[in-house]
Structures are given as C-alpha cells and as structure tokens.
Amino acid sequence: MPKRKADSVLEGIPKLPVGRDQVAGRVRQAEYIIANSFIASVPCDCCRESDEECVMDRSRRYSKCASCTRAGRVCKRDFHTGREWDLLRRAEDKLSSDIEKNEDELDLLEPELNDLQSRLAELHQQLLNKQKQYQEAMSRQRRLRFQNVGK
C-alpha cells in the first residue's frame, strides 16, 4: 500500500522523460537514504523481486527505499507477513475468549454482590438502631445519676 496519496494517484500515469537534474536529485536522495539507513525487515515489492536489500531512511525524511528512490518508482510494501497476521488473529481470538469468560464471571458475581449489599444495608440499619438505643440508655443513666445525687 502506498505511503502517500500521491503515490497511488501517480501509479497509473506513464512516466515523462526525466531531466539530468531530476536524476541527480534522486541519486542524492538515494545516497542520503543509504547514509542514514537501516535494512527493512520486510522488503518492498521491487527489492523482493530483484533480491536486493531494501534500505530505508532511519530519519524518515524519505518514505521510499534507496533503490526505488534512485529508480524514481513507487515503493510499495506489505508491512505484515502472513505469520504476523496469524499471530494477530490468535491474539484477537484469545482476547474475545477472555472477554466472554470475564462476562460470565461478572454474571455470577453480580447477584452475590447485590445480596451482600442488601445484607450490609440491613446490618447498617441495625447498627443505627443499636446506637440510638445506647444513646437513649446513656441519657437515662445520666438523668438517673443526676436525680440520685440531688437527694
């Protein structure tokens, strides 16, 4: 897939004769790419067909490999191998499976959680009632002691 929209637009247009300045410019660009390069793990289509090393620009100043830049052609590549796509599909399947397991666990835990929350609400109400009874008893105790001291 082309990196830039212009690459796909220009793909079907026949090439015009190129002047020396343009060729020299492409050669300079290719030399720059080689000077700031790394070898791509997945070569572009042209490099794969010609069994060349696909040398890309580490600084990402240029989006084409050195060979395609020098030749003035579109640099097309498939960045993911079949093995990588299989790994991705397996990871997606595992993720889907994990989501389903988690949803099942949530379905089991939700009623239990609701039950515990209602029991907690009941216990909280009992606690409030006991605190009220305790406060009433303490008030009664103070009043009775005050009455007893006053005699």
FENRAGI-V474740 format. One record per backbone hydrogen bond with DSSP energy under -1.0 kcal/mol. NH is the residue of the N-H (numbers start at 0). CO is the residue of the C=O. If there is no record, write none. Layout:
NH | CO
NH | CO
This chain:
7 | 3
8 | 4
9 | 5
22 | 18
23 | 19
24 | 20
25 | 21
26 | 22
27 | 23
28 | 24
29 | 25
30 | 26
31 | 27
32 | 28
33 | 29
34 | 30
35 | 31
37 | 55
39 | 53
44 | 75
47 | 43
48 | 44
49 | 45
51 | 46
55 | 37
57 | 35
65 | 54
68 | 64
69 | 65
70 | 66
71 | 67
72 | 67
84 | 80
85 | 81
86 | 82
87 | 83
88 | 84
89 | 85
90 | 86
91 | 87
92 | 88
93 | 89
94 | 90
95 | 91
96 | 92
97 | 93
98 | 94
99 | 95
100 | 96
101 | 97
102 | 98
103 | 99
104 | 100
105 | 101
106 | 102
107 | 103
108 | 104
109 | 105
112 | 108
113 | 109
114 | 110
115 | 111
116 | 112
117 | 113
118 | 114
119 | 115
120 | 116
121 | 117
122 | 118
123 | 119
124 | 120
125 | 121
126 | 122
127 | 123
128 | 124
129 | 125
130 | 126
131 | 127
132 | 128
133 | 129
134 | 130
135 | 131
136 | 132
137 | 133
138 | 134
139 | 135
140 | 136
141 | 137
142 | 138
143 | 139
144 | 140
145 | 141
146 | 142
147 | 143
148 | 144
149 | 145
